[in-house]
Amino acid sequence: MVTTYGPSQYGASRRERIGAALLTGGVVATLGYALVMGLAFHGAPQAVQQALATFTVMPDPPPPERVVPPPKKINRPSGKASPPNLRSKATEVTAPVPIIQVAPPPPVIVAPLPNIGVQATSGASDKPGPGTGSGGIGNGNGAGGDGDGDGSGWERVPRLINGRIKGSDIPDSILDTGFRGVVSVRYRVETNGHVTNCRIAQSSGNALMDQATCRAIEKRFRYDPWRDAAGKPVASTVLRDQQWDIDPPATDR
């Protein structure tokens, strides 16, 4: 069976094909134009780049120095003096030195008349007889003293009273190139306030600057030392983060 089309049907089909071809060409042209314009647009990245170049992130400030307290004594209540104890004491009595006396001859008593049988005298002896003495009993005096013990009070941490580092403490090579960084150190504060035994706890990455930092701290820093509850100075250990911000010398342009 053969199907035939008339002239009117053939003209309508041709017009539909032409319209579809024009519509497809318009869509392709629009997409190509959008692609070309998108590749040529440079405004937004440049603005973002300029915004990123307008500020600098500053480093966080170093934490303050930390103090390692010395071993603490156990606080106990203050000792109290004991009551006075009894103490015996000998009686202070000494034997007298004997005195030997020669008695005079007794007088011869005679009767006023001879051959009268009466006693010539009567009564007590004419010499005093020895008496009896009494000894006293001495009472001892007890002595009391202050008790020994650990009293309570407030302790004070070491306080930096002088710590200005001079330019002469910095090596010339560092001054010529500049340096920025943090040196973490650990050192001992003696009872007289001087600093000894400085050690690097964390390096700044520059060995020359690490050594210069410890030398300057031992030479320049002076402390009011740690004091215990009684106010006596005690040696202690200090941890410190030393911040450096040295600019290189300006050059003439």
Secondary structure as UniProt FT lines:
FT   HELIX           7..40
FT   HELIX           43..52
FT   TURN            53..54
FT   STRAND          66..68
FT   TURN            114..115
FT   STRAND          159..162
FT   HELIX           167..169
FT   HELIX           172..177
FT   STRAND          179..189
FT   TURN            191..192
FT   STRAND          194..202
FT   HELIX           207..220
FT   STRAND          222..224
FT   STRAND          226..227
FT   TURN            229..230
FT   STRAND          233..234
FT   STRAND          236..246
//
